[in-house]
Amino acid sequence: MAAISKKLRSLEGGRLMFWCPGCDGAHQVGVGEGVGPRWGYNGNPVAPTFTPSVLVTYNGPDADIDGAPPAVCHSFVTDGRIQFLSDCTHALAGQTVDIPDFDN
């Protein structure tokens, strides 16, 4: 993993990673040529845009308890900001925030 800005890290396989404050964890997207799903990327590591939307599902703390579904984080990442869509299962659903810097 290599830092390409305070907001993005590069990973093997043409993937980029940004920190999601809603999930309190990192999300990855594949960009450019390569295997697997690929997102458009504006090439700006300071204020990245990824297209289309980023949809992440994972087993949250309450997944499968009393039939609870997996956690969902669905967002548009545009010009260095994350617009969380209303189908997110975390507290930032419906809000727009700056992509936070990675802690060093």
PASEBA-1860 file (N, C-alpha, C; in nm, 3 decimals):
! residues 104
1> MAAISKKL> 0.086/-0.117/0.000/0.000/0.000/0.000/0.090/0.123/0.000 ~ 0.056/0.218/-0.085/0.134/0.342/-0.095/0.040/0.462/-0.089 ~ 0.083/0.565/-0.019/0.006/0.689/-0.012/0.027/0.768/-0.140 ~ -0.083/0.805/-0.207/-0.071/0.894/-0.322/-0.124/1.033/-0.289 ~ -0.190/1.045/-0.176/-0.234/1.174/-0.120/-0.277/1.147/0.023 ~ -0.319/1.250/0.092/-0.370/1.232/0.229/-0.500/1.154/0.228 ~ -0.570/1.153/0.114/-0.702/1.092/0.105/-0.704/0.956/0.035 ~ -0.602/0.924/-0.044/-0.603/0.800/-0.122/-0.478/0.718/-0.098
9> RSLEGGRL> -0.498/0.587/-0.104/-0.388/0.491/-0.103/-0.402/0.405/-0.228 ~ -0.288/0.367/-0.285/-0.291/0.277/-0.400/-0.260/0.136/-0.352 ~ -0.325/0.039/-0.416/-0.310/-0.102/-0.382/-0.278/-0.180/-0.508 ~ -0.237/-0.303/-0.491/-0.210/-0.390/-0.605/-0.333/-0.403/-0.694 ~ -0.310/-0.430/-0.820/-0.420/-0.457/-0.912/-0.495/-0.334/-0.958 ~ -0.432/-0.216/-0.950/-0.497/-0.094/-0.997/-0.611/-0.050/-0.908 ~ -0.603/-0.078/-0.779/-0.709/-0.038/-0.688/-0.667/0.085/-0.608 ~ -0.765/0.167/-0.576/-0.746/0.283/-0.489/-0.834/0.266/-0.366
17> MFWCPGCD> -0.789/0.320/-0.254/-0.861/0.304/-0.129/-0.880/0.441/-0.065 ~ -1.000/0.465/-0.012/-1.030/0.588/0.062/-1.097/0.550/0.193 ~ -1.090/0.640/0.291/-1.148/0.613/0.423/-1.294/0.655/0.424 ~ -1.380/0.568/0.474/-1.522/0.597/0.485/-1.555/0.626/0.631 ~ -1.594/0.750/0.662/-1.627/0.781/0.801/-1.759/0.718/0.847 ~ -1.845/0.682/0.754/-1.970/0.616/0.791/-1.947/0.475/0.842 ~ -1.858/0.404/0.777/-1.826/0.266/0.815/-1.708/0.258/0.911 ~ -1.637/0.370/0.926/-1.513/0.374/1.004/-1.416/0.268/0.953
25> GAHQVGVG> -1.404/0.266/0.820/-1.315/0.171/0.754/-1.288/0.215/0.612 ~ -1.195/0.147/0.547/-1.155/0.183/0.411/-1.240/0.110/0.308 ~ -1.267/0.177/0.195/-1.332/0.117/0.080/-1.235/0.121/-0.037 ~ -1.243/0.019/-0.124/-1.154/0.008/-0.239/-1.234/0.008/-0.368 ~ -1.177/0.070/-0.471/-1.234/0.064/-0.605/-1.121/0.033/-0.703 ~ -1.151/-0.047/-0.804/-1.056/-0.073/-0.911/-1.069/0.034/-1.017 ~ -0.956/0.086/-1.065/-0.957/0.188/-1.169/-0.862/0.147/-1.282 ~ -0.883/0.203/-1.399/-0.796/0.172/-1.513/-0.820/0.030/-1.563
33> EGVGPRWG> -0.720/-0.023/-1.631/-0.728/-0.158/-1.686/-0.704/-0.261/-1.576 ~ -0.768/-0.376/-1.590/-0.743/-0.482/-1.493/-0.861/-0.575/-1.479 ~ -0.842/-0.673/-1.395/-0.942/-0.776/-1.370/-1.046/-0.722/-1.272 ~ -1.169/-0.763/-1.291/-1.276/-0.727/-1.197/-1.341/-0.596/-1.231 ~ -1.440/-0.558/-1.151/-1.512/-0.432/-1.175/-1.417/-0.313/-1.173 ~ -1.445/-0.214/-1.257/-1.361/-0.094/-1.268/-1.448/0.030/-1.261 ~ -1.398/0.131/-1.195/-1.465/0.260/-1.183/-1.390/0.364/-1.264 ~ -1.464/0.465/-1.310/-1.399/0.581/-1.368/-1.334/0.660/-1.256
41> YNGNPVAP> -1.223/0.726/-1.286/-1.149/0.804/-1.187/-1.101/0.931/-1.255 ~ -1.120/1.045/-1.191/-1.082/1.172/-1.251/-0.933/1.200/-1.245 ~ -0.855/1.114/-1.183/-0.710/1.132/-1.177/-0.662/1.232/-1.074 ~ -0.752/1.284/-0.992/-0.716/1.384/-0.892/-0.708/1.319/-0.754 ~ -0.586/1.293/-0.703/-0.575/1.226/-0.574/-0.614/1.314/-0.455 ~ -0.622/1.445/-0.475/-0.659/1.536/-0.367/-0.811/1.550/-0.356 ~ -0.880/1.549/-0.472/-1.026/1.562/-0.475/-1.081/1.458/-0.574 ~ -1.074/1.329/-0.537/-1.112/1.224/-0.631/-1.262/1.218/-0.659
49> TFTPSVLV> -1.291/1.176/-0.782/-1.426/1.141/-0.824/-1.420/0.999/-0.879 ~ -1.513/0.914/-0.836/-1.525/0.779/-0.888/-1.665/0.763/-0.945 ~ -1.675/0.702/-1.063/-1.805/0.676/-1.124/-1.810/0.532/-1.170 ~ -1.923/0.464/-1.155/-2.048/0.509/-1.095/-2.039/0.507/-0.943 ~ -2.153/0.494/-0.876/-2.158/0.493/-0.730/-2.078/0.375/-0.674 ~ -2.042/0.389/-0.547/-1.969/0.284/-0.475/-2.068/0.218/-0.379 ~ -2.089/0.089/-0.396/-2.181/0.013/-0.312/-2.102/-0.096/-0.239 ~ -2.104/-0.089/-0.107/-2.033/-0.187/-0.024/-2.134/-0.252/0.069
57> TYNGPDAD> -2.136/-0.385/0.071/-2.217/-0.457/0.169/-2.122/-0.544/0.250 ~ -2.150/-0.554/0.377/-2.063/-0.630/0.465/-2.143/-0.673/0.587 ~ -2.091/-0.766/0.661/-2.158/-0.812/0.782/-2.129/-0.714/0.894 ~ -2.226/-0.630/0.921/-2.215/-0.534/1.030/-2.233/-0.603/1.164 ~ -2.227/-0.528/1.272/-2.233/-0.588/1.405/-2.364/-0.660/1.434 ~ -2.472/-0.621/1.365/-2.600/-0.687/1.392/-2.645/-0.779/1.279 ~ -2.559/-0.806/1.182/-2.598/-0.892/1.069/-2.640/-1.030/1.120 ~ -2.750/-1.078/1.067/-2.806/-1.210/1.098/-2.862/-1.221/1.240
65> IDGAPPAV> -2.864/-1.114/1.316/-2.927/-1.117/1.448/-3.073/-1.078/1.429 ~ -3.162/-1.165/1.465/-3.306/-1.141/1.447/-3.339/-1.104/1.302 ~ -3.269/-1.166/1.207/-3.296/-1.144/1.066/-3.244/-1.014/1.009 ~ -3.157/-0.944/1.081/-3.101/-0.818/1.031/-3.021/-0.843/0.904 ~ -3.033/-0.754/0.805/-2.959/-0.771/0.680/-2.813/-0.728/0.699 ~ -2.729/-0.759/0.600/-2.592/-0.707/0.605/-2.593/-0.554/0.605 ~ -2.486/-0.496/0.655/-2.472/-0.351/0.652/-2.451/-0.306/0.507 ~ -2.497/-0.184/0.476/-2.486/-0.128/0.341/-2.425/0.010/0.349
73> CHSFVTDG> -2.329/0.037/0.261/-2.275/0.171/0.244/-2.280/0.200/0.094 ~ -2.359/0.297/0.055/-2.381/0.330/-0.086/-2.357/0.479/-0.102 ~ -2.266/0.516/-0.192/-2.230/0.658/-0.201/-2.186/0.696/-0.341 ~ -2.193/0.827/-0.366/-2.127/0.889/-0.480/-2.005/0.961/-0.424 ~ -1.890/0.940/-0.486/-1.768/1.010/-0.447/-1.738/1.109/-0.558 ~ -1.749/1.238/-0.526/-1.737/1.344/-0.626/-1.655/1.459/-0.570 ~ -1.549/1.495/-0.642/-1.465/1.611/-0.607/-1.422/1.609/-0.461 ~ -1.382/1.493/-0.413/-1.329/1.481/-0.277/-1.434/1.476/-0.168
81> RIQFLSDC> -1.560/1.457/-0.206/-1.669/1.450/-0.108/-1.745/1.319/-0.126 ~ -1.799/1.268/-0.018/-1.878/1.145/-0.020/-2.023/1.182/0.007 ~ -2.110/1.153/-0.090/-2.254/1.172/-0.072/-2.313/1.036/-0.039 ~ -2.349/1.017/0.088/-2.406/0.890/0.131/-2.554/0.885/0.094 ~ -2.593/0.779/0.026/-2.730/0.765/-0.018/-2.818/0.713/0.096 ~ -2.948/0.723/0.077/-3.041/0.692/0.185/-3.049/0.543/0.218 ~ -2.996/0.456/0.130/-2.999/0.313/0.160/-2.883/0.268/0.249 ~ -2.795/0.361/0.288/-2.689/0.328/0.383/-2.751/0.289/0.516
89> THALAGQT> -2.687/0.196/0.584/-2.739/0.153/0.714/-2.663/0.217/0.830 ~ -2.573/0.310/0.801/-2.499/0.378/0.908/-2.553/0.519/0.931 ~ -2.501/0.586/1.030/-2.554/0.715/1.076/-2.535/0.830/0.977 ~ -2.449/0.815/0.876/-2.427/0.923/0.780/-2.517/0.913/0.657 ~ -2.612/0.820/0.656/-2.706/0.808/0.544/-2.772/0.942/0.518 ~ -2.774/0.983/0.390/-2.838/1.108/0.351/-2.752/1.232/0.368 ~ -2.629/1.216/0.414/-2.540/1.330/0.435/-2.426/1.331/0.334 ~ -2.364/1.448/0.317/-2.247/1.463/0.232/-2.133/1.517/0.317
97> VDIPDFDN> -2.017/1.451/0.310/-1.902/1.490/0.390/-1.775/1.487/0.304 ~ -1.672/1.558/0.348/-1.542/1.549/0.282/-1.481/1.412/0.308 ~ -1.407/1.360/0.210/-1.331/1.238/0.236/-1.226/1.273/0.342 ~ -1.224/1.201/0.452/-1.125/1.233/0.555/-0.984/1.189/0.513 ~ -0.886/1.255/0.572/-0.748/1.213/0.552/-0.725/1.081/0.625 ~ -0.635/0.999/0.570/-0.590/0.881/0.642/-0.503/0.927/0.757 ~ -0.516/0.863/0.871/-0.425/0.890/0.983/-0.291/0.827/0.950 ~ -0.185/0.895/0.986/-0.052/0.839/0.959/-0.002/0.759/1.076
END
